[in-house]
Amino acid sequence: MGNIDFSTIGLVIAVATGIGSYFLGRHLRKGRAEKKQIKQRAAEFATQSRQVRRARERSARK
């Protein structure tokens, strides 16, 4: 292997996998947060009265 020993290679692999894990986690977290927000919005709309829903729909059409 020349001048590189296995501990240096291990360190490089550990850093690379750590960076990859960070970006993969960020990507997956965005998807989960978006789904959670959609569920919360649906639950909020479900608890609104008919009058509130109609007013919101009228303001959305304008």
PDBQT receptor file of N, H, CA, C and O in Angstrom, charges set to zero:
ATOM      1  N   MET A   1       0.830  -1.191   0.000  1.00  0.00    +0.000 N 
ATOM      2  CA  MET A   1       0.000   0.000   0.000  1.00  0.00    +0.000 C 
ATOM      3  C   MET A   1       0.869   1.247   0.000  1.00  0.00    +0.000 C 
ATOM      4  O   MET A   1       0.324   2.351  -0.025  1.00  0.00    +0.000 OA
ATOM      5  N   GLY A   2       2.126   1.135   0.025  1.00  0.00    +0.000 N 
ATOM      6  H   GLY A   2       2.569   0.238   0.045  1.00  0.00    +0.000 HD
ATOM      7  CA  GLY A   2       2.979   2.310  -0.030  1.00  0.00    +0.000 C 
ATOM      8  C   GLY A   2       3.059   3.000   1.311  1.00  0.00    +0.000 C 
ATOM      9  O   GLY A   2       3.221   2.356   2.347  1.00  0.00    +0.000 OA
ATOM     10  N   ASN A   3       2.945   4.317   1.284  1.00  0.00    +0.000 N 
ATOM     11  H   ASN A   3       2.813   4.840   0.442  1.00  0.00    +0.000 HD
ATOM     12  CA  ASN A   3       3.089   5.118   2.501  1.00  0.00    +0.000 C 
ATOM     13  C   ASN A   3       1.801   5.259   3.305  1.00  0.00    +0.000 C 
ATOM     14  O   ASN A   3       1.829   5.758   4.430  1.00  0.00    +0.000 OA
ATOM     15  N   ILE A   4       0.685   4.831   2.749  1.00  0.00    +0.000 N 
ATOM     16  H   ILE A   4       0.663   4.426   1.835  1.00  0.00    +0.000 HD
ATOM     17  CA  ILE A   4      -0.591   4.959   3.464  1.00  0.00    +0.000 C 
ATOM     18  C   ILE A   4      -0.807   3.699   4.289  1.00  0.00    +0.000 C 
ATOM     19  O   ILE A   4      -0.754   2.590   3.758  1.00  0.00    +0.000 OA
ATOM     20  N   ASP A   5      -1.049   3.863   5.576  1.00  0.00    +0.000 N 
ATOM     21  H   ASP A   5      -1.092   4.764   6.008  1.00  0.00    +0.000 HD
ATOM     22  CA  ASP A   5      -1.370   2.700   6.396  1.00  0.00    +0.000 C 
ATOM     23  C   ASP A   5      -2.887   2.584   6.561  1.00  0.00    +0.000 C 
ATOM     24  O   ASP A   5      -3.628   3.478   6.152  1.00  0.00    +0.000 OA
ATOM     25  N   PHE A   6      -3.337   1.503   7.149  1.00  0.00    +0.000 N 
ATOM     26  H   PHE A   6      -2.736   0.776   7.481  1.00  0.00    +0.000 HD
ATOM     27  CA  PHE A   6      -4.762   1.233   7.223  1.00  0.00    +0.000 C 
ATOM     28  C   PHE A   6      -5.510   2.205   8.125  1.00  0.00    +0.000 C 
ATOM     29  O   PHE A   6      -6.705   2.422   7.927  1.00  0.00    +0.000 OA
ATOM     30  N   SER A   7      -4.855   2.782   9.085  1.00  0.00    +0.000 N 
ATOM     31  H   SER A   7      -3.884   2.607   9.245  1.00  0.00    +0.000 HD
ATOM     32  CA  SER A   7      -5.553   3.716   9.956  1.00  0.00    +0.000 C 
ATOM     33  C   SER A   7      -5.933   4.991   9.199  1.00  0.00    +0.000 C 
ATOM     34  O   SER A   7      -6.982   5.576   9.471  1.00  0.00    +0.000 OA
ATOM     35  N   THR A   8      -5.106   5.426   8.264  1.00  0.00    +0.000 N 
ATOM     36  H   THR A   8      -4.254   4.951   8.043  1.00  0.00    +0.000 HD
ATOM     37  CA  THR A   8      -5.427   6.601   7.446  1.00  0.00    +0.000 C 
ATOM     38  C   THR A   8      -6.594   6.284   6.521  1.00  0.00    +0.000 C 
ATOM     39  O   THR A   8      -7.498   7.103   6.354  1.00  0.00    +0.000 OA
ATOM     40  N   ILE A   9      -6.577   5.120   5.932  1.00  0.00    +0.000 N 
ATOM     41  H   ILE A   9      -5.843   4.455   6.068  1.00  0.00    +0.000 HD
ATOM     42  CA  ILE A   9      -7.677   4.720   5.055  1.00  0.00    +0.000 C 
ATOM     43  C   ILE A   9      -8.970   4.615   5.869  1.00  0.00    +0.000 C 
ATOM     44  O   ILE A   9     -10.027   5.047   5.410  1.00  0.00    +0.000 OA
ATOM     45  N   GLY A  10      -8.893   4.060   7.038  1.00  0.00    +0.000 N 
ATOM     46  H   GLY A  10      -8.034   3.709   7.411  1.00  0.00    +0.000 HD
ATOM     47  CA  GLY A  10     -10.074   3.957   7.899  1.00  0.00    +0.000 C 
ATOM     48  C   GLY A  10     -10.634   5.311   8.271  1.00  0.00    +0.000 C 
ATOM     49  O   GLY A  10     -11.850   5.501   8.310  1.00  0.00    +0.000 OA
ATOM     50  N   LEU A  11      -9.740   6.259   8.547  1.00  0.00    +0.000 N 
ATOM     51  H   LEU A  11      -8.752   6.104   8.515  1.00  0.00    +0.000 HD
ATOM     52  CA  LEU A  11     -10.177   7.608   8.887  1.00  0.00    +0.000 C 
ATOM     53  C   LEU A  11     -10.873   8.270   7.698  1.00  0.00    +0.000 C 
ATOM     54  O   LEU A  11     -11.897   8.931   7.867  1.00  0.00    +0.000 OA
ATOM     55  N   VAL A  12     -10.327   8.097   6.510  1.00  0.00    +0.000 N 
ATOM     56  H   VAL A  12      -9.495   7.560   6.372  1.00  0.00    +0.000 HD
ATOM     57  CA  VAL A  12     -10.937   8.673   5.307  1.00  0.00    +0.000 C 
ATOM     58  C   VAL A  12     -12.305   8.045   5.060  1.00  0.00    +0.000 C 
ATOM     59  O   VAL A  12     -13.260   8.748   4.727  1.00  0.00    +0.000 OA
ATOM     60  N   ILE A  13     -12.404   6.744   5.220  1.00  0.00    +0.000 N 
ATOM     61  H   ILE A  13     -11.629   6.174   5.491  1.00  0.00    +0.000 HD
ATOM     62  CA  ILE A  13     -13.695   6.063   5.035  1.00  0.00    +0.000 C 
ATOM     63  C   ILE A  13     -14.707   6.539   6.083  1.00  0.00    +0.000 C 
ATOM     64  O   ILE A  13     -15.876   6.754   5.763  1.00  0.00    +0.000 OA
ATOM     65  N   ALA A  14     -14.267   6.701   7.312  1.00  0.00    +0.000 N 
ATOM     66  H   ALA A  14     -13.317   6.526   7.572  1.00  0.00    +0.000 HD
ATOM     67  CA  ALA A  14     -15.166   7.155   8.378  1.00  0.00    +0.000 C 
ATOM     68  C   ALA A  14     -15.684   8.560   8.101  1.00  0.00    +0.000 C 
ATOM     69  O   ALA A  14     -16.865   8.840   8.306  1.00  0.00    +0.000 OA
ATOM     70  N   VAL A  15     -14.812   9.438   7.639  1.00  0.00    +0.000 N 
ATOM     71  H   VAL A  15     -13.852   9.210   7.472  1.00  0.00    +0.000 HD
ATOM     72  CA  VAL A  15     -15.237  10.815   7.325  1.00  0.00    +0.000 C 
ATOM     73  C   VAL A  15     -16.216  10.800   6.154  1.00  0.00    +0.000 C 
ATOM     74  O   VAL A  15     -17.236  11.488   6.189  1.00  0.00    +0.000 OA
ATOM     75  N   ALA A  16     -15.910  10.023   5.122  1.00  0.00    +0.000 N 
ATOM     76  H   ALA A  16     -15.081   9.464   5.093  1.00  0.00    +0.000 HD
ATOM     77  CA  ALA A  16     -16.783   9.967   3.945  1.00  0.00    +0.000 C 
ATOM     78  C   ALA A  16     -18.163   9.417   4.302  1.00  0.00    +0.000 C 
ATOM     79  O   ALA A  16     -19.176   9.951   3.851  1.00  0.00    +0.000 OA
ATOM     80  N   THR A  17     -18.211   8.364   5.102  1.00  0.00    +0.000 N 
ATOM     81  H   THR A  17     -17.388   7.930   5.469  1.00  0.00    +0.000 HD
ATOM     82  CA  THR A  17     -19.515   7.811   5.482  1.00  0.00    +0.000 C 
ATOM     83  C   THR A  17     -20.264   8.752   6.416  1.00  0.00    +0.000 C 
ATOM     84  O   THR A  17     -21.492   8.821   6.369  1.00  0.00    +0.000 OA
ATOM     85  N   GLY A  18     -19.549   9.468   7.252  1.00  0.00    +0.000 N 
ATOM     86  H   GLY A  18     -18.551   9.412   7.290  1.00  0.00    +0.000 HD
ATOM     87  CA  GLY A  18     -20.198  10.443   8.131  1.00  0.00    +0.000 C 
ATOM     88  C   GLY A  18     -20.848  11.568   7.339  1.00  0.00    +0.000 C 
ATOM     89  O   GLY A  18     -21.976  11.967   7.627  1.00  0.00    +0.000 OA
ATOM     90  N   ILE A  19     -20.142  12.071   6.352  1.00  0.00    +0.000 N 
ATOM     91  H   ILE A  19     -19.225  11.746   6.118  1.00  0.00    +0.000 HD
ATOM     92  CA  ILE A  19     -20.692  13.137   5.505  1.00  0.00    +0.000 C 
ATOM     93  C   ILE A  19     -21.889  12.614   4.711  1.00  0.00    +0.000 C 
ATOM     94  O   ILE A  19     -22.912  13.289   4.597  1.00  0.00    +0.000 OA
ATOM     95  N   GLY A  20     -21.748  11.400   4.164  1.00  0.00    +0.000 N 
ATOM     96  H   GLY A  20     -20.916  10.852   4.257  1.00  0.00    +0.000 HD
ATOM     97  CA  GLY A  20     -22.863  10.807   3.423  1.00  0.00    +0.000 C 
ATOM     98  C   GLY A  20     -24.081  10.602   4.304  1.00  0.00    +0.000 C 
ATOM     99  O   GLY A  20     -25.208  10.856   3.878  1.00  0.00    +0.000 OA
ATOM    100  N   SER A  21     -23.867  10.147   5.519  1.00  0.00    +0.000 N 
ATOM    101  H   SER A  21     -22.952   9.941   5.865  1.00  0.00    +0.000 HD
ATOM    102  CA  SER A  21     -24.960   9.932   6.455  1.00  0.00    +0.000 C 
ATOM    103  C   SER A  21     -25.653  11.248   6.803  1.00  0.00    +0.000 C 
ATOM    104  O   SER A  21     -26.877  11.294   6.920  1.00  0.00    +0.000 OA
ATOM    105  N   TYR A  22     -24.886  12.300   6.965  1.00  0.00    +0.000 N 
ATOM    106  H   TYR A  22     -23.891  12.263   6.870  1.00  0.00    +0.000 HD
ATOM    107  CA  TYR A  22     -25.440  13.620   7.280  1.00  0.00    +0.000 C 
ATOM    108  C   TYR A  22     -26.388  14.084   6.174  1.00  0.00    +0.000 C 
ATOM    109  O   TYR A  22     -27.512  14.503   6.448  1.00  0.00    +0.000 OA
ATOM    110  N   PHE A  23     -25.929  14.006   4.925  1.00  0.00    +0.000 N 
ATOM    111  H   PHE A  23     -25.016  13.666   4.702  1.00  0.00    +0.000 HD
ATOM    112  CA  PHE A  23     -26.758  14.483   3.821  1.00  0.00    +0.000 C 
ATOM    113  C   PHE A  23     -27.961  13.580   3.577  1.00  0.00    +0.000 C 
ATOM    114  O   PHE A  23     -29.036  14.070   3.230  1.00  0.00    +0.000 OA
ATOM    115  N   LEU A  24     -27.802  12.282   3.750  1.00  0.00    +0.000 N 
ATOM    116  H   LEU A  24     -26.929  11.883   4.031  1.00  0.00    +0.000 HD
ATOM    117  CA  LEU A  24     -28.935  11.369   3.615  1.00  0.00    +0.000 C 
ATOM    118  C   LEU A  24     -29.972  11.650   4.700  1.00  0.00    +0.000 C 
ATOM    119  O   LEU A  24     -31.172  11.656   4.423  1.00  0.00    +0.000 OA
ATOM    120  N   GLY A  25     -29.524  11.880   5.918  1.00  0.00    +0.000 N 
ATOM    121  H   GLY A  25     -28.549  11.875   6.143  1.00  0.00    +0.000 HD
ATOM    122  CA  GLY A  25     -30.440  12.204   7.006  1.00  0.00    +0.000 C 
ATOM    123  C   GLY A  25     -31.196  13.494   6.765  1.00  0.00    +0.000 C 
ATOM    124  O   GLY A  25     -32.392  13.571   7.045  1.00  0.00    +0.000 OA
ATOM    125  N   ARG A  26     -30.523  14.498   6.255  1.00  0.00    +0.000 N 
ATOM    126  H   ARG A  26     -29.551  14.434   6.028  1.00  0.00    +0.000 HD
ATOM    127  CA  ARG A  26     -31.198  15.767   5.946  1.00  0.00    +0.000 C 
ATOM    128  C   ARG A  26     -32.275  15.557   4.897  1.00  0.00    +0.000 C 
ATOM    129  O   ARG A  26     -33.378  16.093   5.010  1.00  0.00    +0.000 OA
ATOM    130  N   HIS A  27     -31.948  14.772   3.871  1.00  0.00    +0.000 N 
ATOM    131  H   HIS A  27     -31.052  14.337   3.779  1.00  0.00    +0.000 HD
ATOM    132  CA  HIS A  27     -32.904  14.528   2.791  1.00  0.00    +0.000 C 
ATOM    133  C   HIS A  27     -34.138  13.784   3.302  1.00  0.00    +0.000 C 
ATOM    134  O   HIS A  27     -35.268  14.151   2.979  1.00  0.00    +0.000 OA
ATOM    135  N   LEU A  28     -33.921  12.753   4.088  1.00  0.00    +0.000 N 
ATOM    136  H   LEU A  28     -33.004  12.454   4.350  1.00  0.00    +0.000 HD
ATOM    137  CA  LEU A  28     -35.041  11.973   4.616  1.00  0.00    +0.000 C 
ATOM    138  C   LEU A  28     -35.862  12.771   5.621  1.00  0.00    +0.000 C 
ATOM    139  O   LEU A  28     -37.080  12.611   5.689  1.00  0.00    +0.000 OA
ATOM    140  N   ARG A  29     -35.211  13.623   6.399  1.00  0.00    +0.000 N 
ATOM    141  H   ARG A  29     -34.221  13.753   6.344  1.00  0.00    +0.000 HD
ATOM    142  CA  ARG A  29     -35.929  14.434   7.399  1.00  0.00    +0.000 C 
ATOM    143  C   ARG A  29     -36.863  15.426   6.711  1.00  0.00    +0.000 C 
ATOM    144  O   ARG A  29     -37.969  15.673   7.191  1.00  0.00    +0.000 OA
ATOM    145  N   LYS A  30     -36.426  15.992   5.595  1.00  0.00    +0.000 N 
ATOM    146  H   LYS A  30     -35.527  15.791   5.204  1.00  0.00    +0.000 HD
ATOM    147  CA  LYS A  30     -37.296  16.930   4.872  1.00  0.00    +0.000 C 
ATOM    148  C   LYS A  30     -38.578  16.247   4.423  1.00  0.00    +0.000 C 
ATOM    149  O   LYS A  30     -39.661  16.821   4.529  1.00  0.00    +0.000 OA
ATOM    150  N   GLY A  31     -38.458  15.034   3.924  1.00  0.00    +0.000 N 
ATOM    151  H   GLY A  31     -37.577  14.567   3.838  1.00  0.00    +0.000 HD
ATOM    152  CA  GLY A  31     -39.641  14.292   3.492  1.00  0.00    +0.000 C 
ATOM    153  C   GLY A  31     -40.587  14.000   4.634  1.00  0.00    +0.000 C 
ATOM    154  O   GLY A  31     -41.801  14.154   4.493  1.00  0.00    +0.000 OA
ATOM    155  N   ARG A  32     -40.042  13.576   5.776  1.00  0.00    +0.000 N 
ATOM    156  H   ARG A  32     -39.057  13.450   5.891  1.00  0.00    +0.000 HD
ATOM    157  CA  ARG A  32     -40.891  13.283   6.936  1.00  0.00    +0.000 C 
ATOM    158  C   ARG A  32     -41.553  14.546   7.462  1.00  0.00    +0.000 C 
ATOM    159  O   ARG A  32     -42.725  14.521   7.837  1.00  0.00    +0.000 OA
ATOM    160  N   ALA A  33     -40.819  15.644   7.493  1.00  0.00    +0.000 N 
ATOM    161  H   ALA A  33     -39.866  15.664   7.188  1.00  0.00    +0.000 HD
ATOM    162  CA  ALA A  33     -41.379  16.899   7.998  1.00  0.00    +0.000 C 
ATOM    163  C   ALA A  33     -42.513  17.379   7.096  1.00  0.00    +0.000 C 
ATOM    164  O   ALA A  33     -43.521  17.898   7.576  1.00  0.00    +0.000 OA
ATOM    165  N   GLU A  34     -42.342  17.202   5.786  1.00  0.00    +0.000 N 
ATOM    166  H   GLU A  34     -41.523  16.781   5.396  1.00  0.00    +0.000 HD
ATOM    167  CA  GLU A  34     -43.385  17.621   4.850  1.00  0.00    +0.000 C 
ATOM    168  C   GLU A  34     -44.650  16.784   5.038  1.00  0.00    +0.000 C 
ATOM    169  O   GLU A  34     -45.757  17.322   5.035  1.00  0.00    +0.000 OA
ATOM    170  N   LYS A  35     -44.489  15.482   5.199  1.00  0.00    +0.000 N 
ATOM    171  H   LYS A  35     -43.590  15.045   5.200  1.00  0.00    +0.000 HD
ATOM    172  CA  LYS A  35     -45.653  14.613   5.419  1.00  0.00    +0.000 C 
ATOM    173  C   LYS A  35     -46.343  14.960   6.732  1.00  0.00    +0.000 C 
ATOM    174  O   LYS A  35     -47.572  14.974   6.804  1.00  0.00    +0.000 OA
ATOM    175  N   LYS A  36     -45.556  15.239   7.771  1.00  0.00    +0.000 N 
ATOM    176  H   LYS A  36     -44.558  15.227   7.713  1.00  0.00    +0.000 HD
ATOM    177  CA  LYS A  36     -46.127  15.591   9.068  1.00  0.00    +0.000 C 
ATOM    178  C   LYS A  36     -46.912  16.897   8.970  1.00  0.00    +0.000 C 
ATOM    179  O   LYS A  36     -47.983  17.027   9.563  1.00  0.00    +0.000 OA
ATOM    180  N   GLN A  37     -46.382  17.858   8.226  1.00  0.00    +0.000 N 
ATOM    181  H   GLN A  37     -45.512  17.752   7.744  1.00  0.00    +0.000 HD
ATOM    182  CA  GLN A  37     -47.061  19.136   8.058  1.00  0.00    +0.000 C 
ATOM    183  C   GLN A  37     -48.387  18.950   7.310  1.00  0.00    +0.000 C 
ATOM    184  O   GLN A  37     -49.388  19.579   7.655  1.00  0.00    +0.000 OA
ATOM    185  N   ILE A  38     -48.394  18.097   6.301  1.00  0.00    +0.000 N 
ATOM    186  H   ILE A  38     -47.581  17.586   6.021  1.00  0.00    +0.000 HD
ATOM    187  CA  ILE A  38     -49.627  17.832   5.550  1.00  0.00    +0.000 C 
ATOM    188  C   ILE A  38     -50.670  17.199   6.460  1.00  0.00    +0.000 C 
ATOM    189  O   ILE A  38     -51.844  17.565   6.404  1.00  0.00    +0.000 OA
ATOM    190  N   LYS A  39     -50.254  16.249   7.301  1.00  0.00    +0.000 N 
ATOM    191  H   LYS A  39     -49.300  15.952   7.347  1.00  0.00    +0.000 HD
ATOM    192  CA  LYS A  39     -51.183  15.608   8.237  1.00  0.00    +0.000 C 
ATOM    193  C   LYS A  39     -51.743  16.612   9.241  1.00  0.00    +0.000 C 
ATOM    194  O   LYS A  39     -52.935  16.596   9.546  1.00  0.00    +0.000 OA
ATOM    195  N   GLN A  40     -50.870  17.492   9.754  1.00  0.00    +0.000 N 
ATOM    196  H   GLN A  40     -49.901  17.505   9.507  1.00  0.00    +0.000 HD
ATOM    197  CA  GLN A  40     -51.327  18.492  10.718  1.00  0.00    +0.000 C 
ATOM    198  C   GLN A  40     -52.329  19.450  10.078  1.00  0.00    +0.000 C 
ATOM    199  O   GLN A  40     -53.330  19.817  10.693  1.00  0.00    +0.000 OA
ATOM    200  N   ARG A  41     -52.051  19.851   8.840  1.00  0.00    +0.000 N 
ATOM    201  H   ARG A  41     -51.238  19.552   8.340  1.00  0.00    +0.000 HD
ATOM    202  CA  ARG A  41     -52.958  20.758   8.143  1.00  0.00    +0.000 C 
ATOM    203  C   ARG A  41     -54.307  20.083   7.903  1.00  0.00    +0.000 C 
ATOM    204  O   ARG A  41     -55.351  20.717   8.055  1.00  0.00    +0.000 OA
ATOM    205  N   ALA A  42     -54.293  18.802   7.530  1.00  0.00    +0.000 N 
ATOM    206  H   ALA A  42     -53.445  18.288   7.406  1.00  0.00    +0.000 HD
ATOM    207  CA  ALA A  42     -55.539  18.069   7.318  1.00  0.00    +0.000 C 
ATOM    208  C   ALA A  42     -56.321  17.941   8.625  1.00  0.00    +0.000 C 
ATOM    209  O   ALA A  42     -57.543  18.085   8.634  1.00  0.00    +0.000 OA
ATOM    210  N   ALA A  43     -55.630  17.676   9.711  1.00  0.00    +0.000 N 
ATOM    211  H   ALA A  43     -54.637  17.559   9.704  1.00  0.00    +0.000 HD
ATOM    212  CA  ALA A  43     -56.294  17.565  11.008  1.00  0.00    +0.000 C 
ATOM    213  C   ALA A  43     -56.885  18.909  11.426  1.00  0.00    +0.000 C 
ATOM    214  O   ALA A  43     -57.977  18.963  11.993  1.00  0.00    +0.000 OA
ATOM    215  N   GLU A  44     -56.173  19.974  11.150  1.00  0.00    +0.000 N 
ATOM    216  H   GLU A  44     -55.286  19.929  10.690  1.00  0.00    +0.000 HD
ATOM    217  CA  GLU A  44     -56.673  21.310  11.485  1.00  0.00    +0.000 C 
ATOM    218  C   GLU A  44     -57.927  21.627  10.685  1.00  0.00    +0.000 C 
ATOM    219  O   GLU A  44     -58.892  22.160  11.235  1.00  0.00    +0.000 OA
ATOM    220  N   PHE A  45     -57.928  21.308   9.397  1.00  0.00    +0.000 N 
ATOM    221  H   PHE A  45     -57.144  20.876   8.950  1.00  0.00    +0.000 HD
ATOM    222  CA  PHE A  45     -59.103  21.557   8.568  1.00  0.00    +0.000 C 
ATOM    223  C   PHE A  45     -60.278  20.697   9.016  1.00  0.00    +0.000 C 
ATOM    224  O   PHE A  45     -61.427  21.133   8.938  1.00  0.00    +0.000 OA
ATOM    225  N   ALA A  46     -60.007  19.490   9.483  1.00  0.00    +0.000 N 
ATOM    226  H   ALA A  46     -59.073  19.136   9.547  1.00  0.00    +0.000 HD
ATOM    227  CA  ALA A  46     -61.084  18.588   9.907  1.00  0.00    +0.000 C 
ATOM    228  C   ALA A  46     -61.785  19.099  11.154  1.00  0.00    +0.000 C 
ATOM    229  O   ALA A  46     -62.965  18.814  11.354  1.00  0.00    +0.000 OA
ATOM    230  N   THR A  47     -61.084  19.845  11.994  1.00  0.00    +0.000 N 
ATOM    231  H   THR A  47     -60.125  20.076  11.831  1.00  0.00    +0.000 HD
ATOM    232  CA  THR A  47     -61.702  20.330  13.231  1.00  0.00    +0.000 C 
ATOM    233  C   THR A  47     -62.414  21.667  13.050  1.00  0.00    +0.000 C 
ATOM    234  O   THR A  47     -63.090  22.139  13.965  1.00  0.00    +0.000 OA
ATOM    235  N   GLN A  48     -62.268  22.277  11.883  1.00  0.00    +0.000 N 
ATOM    236  H   GLN A  48     -61.719  21.894  11.140  1.00  0.00    +0.000 HD
ATOM    237  CA  GLN A  48     -62.914  23.576  11.667  1.00  0.00    +0.000 C 
ATOM    238  C   GLN A  48     -64.406  23.393  11.403  1.00  0.00    +0.000 C 
ATOM    239  O   GLN A  48     -64.843  22.364  10.889  1.00  0.00    +0.000 OA
ATOM    240  N   SER A  49     -65.162  24.402  11.763  1.00  0.00    +0.000 N 
ATOM    241  H   SER A  49     -64.807  25.238  12.181  1.00  0.00    +0.000 HD
ATOM    242  CA  SER A  49     -66.599  24.361  11.512  1.00  0.00    +0.000 C 
ATOM    243  C   SER A  49     -66.867  24.627  10.033  1.00  0.00    +0.000 C 
ATOM    244  O   SER A  49     -65.988  25.089   9.305  1.00  0.00    +0.000 OA
ATOM    245  N   ARG A  50     -68.069  24.336   9.608  1.00  0.00    +0.000 N 
ATOM    246  H   ARG A  50     -68.782  23.961  10.200  1.00  0.00    +0.000 HD
ATOM    247  CA  ARG A  50     -68.445  24.555   8.213  1.00  0.00    +0.000 C 
ATOM    248  C   ARG A  50     -68.330  26.039   7.846  1.00  0.00    +0.000 C 
ATOM    249  O   ARG A  50     -67.906  26.377   6.741  1.00  0.00    +0.000 OA
ATOM    250  N   GLN A  51     -68.702  26.902   8.757  1.00  0.00    +0.000 N 
ATOM    251  H   GLN A  51     -69.047  26.627   9.655  1.00  0.00    +0.000 HD
ATOM    252  CA  GLN A  51     -68.644  28.340   8.498  1.00  0.00    +0.000 C 
ATOM    253  C   GLN A  51     -67.200  28.786   8.253  1.00  0.00    +0.000 C 
ATOM    254  O   GLN A  51     -66.938  29.567   7.338  1.00  0.00    +0.000 OA
ATOM    255  N   VAL A  52     -66.282  28.298   9.052  1.00  0.00    +0.000 N 
ATOM    256  H   VAL A  52     -66.495  27.663   9.795  1.00  0.00    +0.000 HD
ATOM    257  CA  VAL A  52     -64.873  28.658   8.899  1.00  0.00    +0.000 C 
ATOM    258  C   VAL A  52     -64.330  28.116   7.579  1.00  0.00    +0.000 C 
ATOM    259  O   VAL A  52     -63.589  28.806   6.878  1.00  0.00    +0.000 OA
ATOM    260  N   ARG A  53     -64.702  26.869   7.241  1.00  0.00    +0.000 N 
ATOM    261  H   ARG A  53     -65.303  26.309   7.810  1.00  0.00    +0.000 HD
ATOM    262  CA  ARG A  53     -64.244  26.275   5.971  1.00  0.00    +0.000 C 
ATOM    263  C   ARG A  53     -64.751  27.072   4.779  1.00  0.00    +0.000 C 
ATOM    264  O   ARG A  53     -63.992  27.354   3.852  1.00  0.00    +0.000 OA
ATOM    265  N   ARG A  54     -66.022  27.434   4.798  1.00  0.00    +0.000 N 
ATOM    266  H   ARG A  54     -66.638  27.205   5.551  1.00  0.00    +0.000 HD
ATOM    267  CA  ARG A  54     -66.591  28.191   3.676  1.00  0.00    +0.000 C 
ATOM    268  C   ARG A  54     -65.930  29.561   3.546  1.00  0.00    +0.000 C 
ATOM    269  O   ARG A  54     -65.663  30.022   2.436  1.00  0.00    +0.000 OA
ATOM    270  N   ALA A  55     -65.667  30.212   4.681  1.00  0.00    +0.000 N 
ATOM    271  H   ALA A  55     -65.884  29.838   5.583  1.00  0.00    +0.000 HD
ATOM    272  CA  ALA A  55     -64.991  31.517   4.627  1.00  0.00    +0.000 C 
ATOM    273  C   ALA A  55     -63.584  31.371   4.061  1.00  0.00    +0.000 C 
ATOM    274  O   ALA A  55     -63.143  32.211   3.277  1.00  0.00    +0.000 OA
ATOM    275  N   ARG A  56     -62.887  30.327   4.445  1.00  0.00    +0.000 N 
ATOM    276  H   ARG A  56     -63.245  29.645   5.081  1.00  0.00    +0.000 HD
ATOM    277  CA  ARG A  56     -61.547  30.113   3.910  1.00  0.00    +0.000 C 
ATOM    278  C   ARG A  56     -61.606  29.825   2.404  1.00  0.00    +0.000 C 
ATOM    279  O   ARG A  56     -60.772  30.317   1.643  1.00  0.00    +0.000 OA
ATOM    280  N   GLU A  57     -62.584  29.034   1.981  1.00  0.00    +0.000 N 
ATOM    281  H   GLU A  57     -63.262  28.634   2.599  1.00  0.00    +0.000 HD
ATOM    282  CA  GLU A  57     -62.721  28.739   0.550  1.00  0.00    +0.000 C 
ATOM    283  C   GLU A  57     -63.060  29.991  -0.241  1.00  0.00    +0.000 C 
ATOM    284  O   GLU A  57     -62.553  30.185  -1.346  1.00  0.00    +0.000 OA
ATOM    285  N   ARG A  58     -63.929  30.856   0.326  1.00  0.00    +0.000 N 
ATOM    286  H   ARG A  58     -64.341  30.698   1.223  1.00  0.00    +0.000 HD
ATOM    287  CA  ARG A  58     -64.267  32.106  -0.373  1.00  0.00    +0.000 C 
ATOM    288  C   ARG A  58     -63.060  33.001  -0.513  1.00  0.00    +0.000 C 
ATOM    289  O   ARG A  58     -62.855  33.607  -1.565  1.00  0.00    +0.000 OA
ATOM    290  N   SER A  59     -62.247  33.095   0.543  1.00  0.00    +0.000 N 
ATOM    291  H   SER A  59     -62.413  32.602   1.398  1.00  0.00    +0.000 HD
ATOM    292  CA  SER A  59     -61.067  33.960   0.459  1.00  0.00    +0.000 C 
ATOM    293  C   SER A  59     -60.012  33.382  -0.479  1.00  0.00    +0.000 C 
ATOM    294  O   SER A  59     -59.223  34.126  -1.060  1.00  0.00    +0.000 OA
ATOM    295  N   ALA A  60     -59.995  32.060  -0.628  1.00  0.00    +0.000 N 
ATOM    296  H   ALA A  60     -60.636  31.455  -0.156  1.00  0.00    +0.000 HD
ATOM    297  CA  ALA A  60     -59.026  31.429  -1.540  1.00  0.00    +0.000 C 
ATOM    298  C   ALA A  60     -59.411  31.673  -2.993  1.00  0.00    +0.000 C 
ATOM    299  O   ALA A  60     -58.543  31.759  -3.861  1.00  0.00    +0.000 OA
ATOM    300  N   ARG A  61     -60.720  31.785  -3.262  1.00  0.00    +0.000 N 
ATOM    301  H   ARG A  61     -61.425  31.715  -2.557  1.00  0.00    +0.000 HD
ATOM    302  CA  ARG A  61     -61.166  32.019  -4.641  1.00  0.00    +0.000 C 
ATOM    303  C   ARG A  61     -60.874  33.432  -5.126  1.00  0.00    +0.000 C 
ATOM    304  O   ARG A  61     -60.755  33.667  -6.329  1.00  0.00    +0.000 OA
ATOM    305  N   LYS A  62     -60.758  34.373  -4.191  1.00  0.00    +0.000 N 
ATOM    306  H   LYS A  62     -60.855  34.182  -3.214  1.00  0.00    +0.000 HD
ATOM    307  CA  LYS A  62     -60.544  35.790  -4.588  1.00  0.00    +0.000 C 
ATOM    308  C   LYS A  62     -59.173  36.046  -5.106  1.00  0.00    +0.000 C 
ATOM    309  O   LYS A  62     -58.852  37.176  -5.473  1.00  0.00    +0.000 OA
TER     310      LYS A  62
